[in-house]
Amino acid sequence: MEITAKDVANLRNMTGAGMMDCKKALVDSNGDVDKAIELLRERGVAKAAKKESRIAAEGAVGAYVDGNVGVLLEINCESDFVSKGDKFQGIVSSIAKVIAEQKPADLEALNACKINGITVKEFIAEQTLVIGEKLSIRRFELYQTSGKIETYIHMGGKVGVMVEANPYASGEELLHDVALQIAAAKPSYISKNDVPADVIEKEKNILLVQMQNDEKNANKPKEILAKIVDGKIGKFYTENCLMNQPFVKDDSMTIEKLIANKFTVAKFVRWEMGEGLEKRQDDFVAEVAAQSKM
């Protein structure tokens, strides 16, 4: 029996399963829609697909380092309870290791990587069924270096940091402190030289307007205000540039003075789990009441 694109689309609308899964089920059932639906349910594909409409805004950031390769990875789930479980944390660790070993270029390539004899996409679908919540690989960062990589995971995956030191001579404990600094102080840049000119110009304009709106500065010439703003921009560097930040463990020294000539911070990444994602705002009482009527 010929399986048409319309047949596949109709089955997909009925089950929520993927196009290729629907086509395979129709082929295996010789076009029998009821049998195809049964096959999809047996294979767990329909159940996993229905979860795709849910919001996965919890989860964890995980890290993996193997020699000169480092990975920072965020996988999302639906509940904080699941994200703290050993099963979920194991999934994060397993995928991070796959990234380090197979080095995919992006999420699409990661989904095609192999784990336990199946693709990562299939593995996530399987684990969705096992855990009972939608799982979603949101993002990853892969570092390879001739220097040294350090990671720091805070509060079980709520914040994750990966930093590359290159060149690196010594200071393993200091490098860990730098990762901790990044987690705590949230720098956006390594040094003032990395701040784009348009960002500084925007900051200066904001400071200038603030001063012009201050009655104490009402009669000061614009040239004087501009010089004051130039002085104040130093605070922006102190707050936003890693090298200029006071060390969180000893604010009498900056990070630049702390690491001295032991190593150079080449790059870093800092993520907060779920940042920018919509959180599901369920009314638990209403949800229970609705389910009791089913």
Buried (B, 14 or more C-beta within 10 A) or exposed (E): EEBEEEBBEBBBEBBBBBEEBBBBBBEEBEBBBEBBBBBBBEBBBBBBBBBBEBBBBBBBBBBBBEEBBBBBBBBBBBBBEBBEEEEBBEBBBBBBBBBBBBBBEEBEEBBEBEBEEEBBBBBBBBBBBEBEBBBBBBBBBBBEBEBBBBBBBBEBBBBBBBBBBBEBEEBEEBBBBBBBBBBBBBBEBBBBEBBEEEBBEEBBEEBBEEBEEEEEBEEBEEEEBEEEBEEBBEEBBBBBBBBBBBBBEEEEEBBBEBBEEBBBBBBBBBBBBBEEBEEEEEEEEEEEEEEEEE
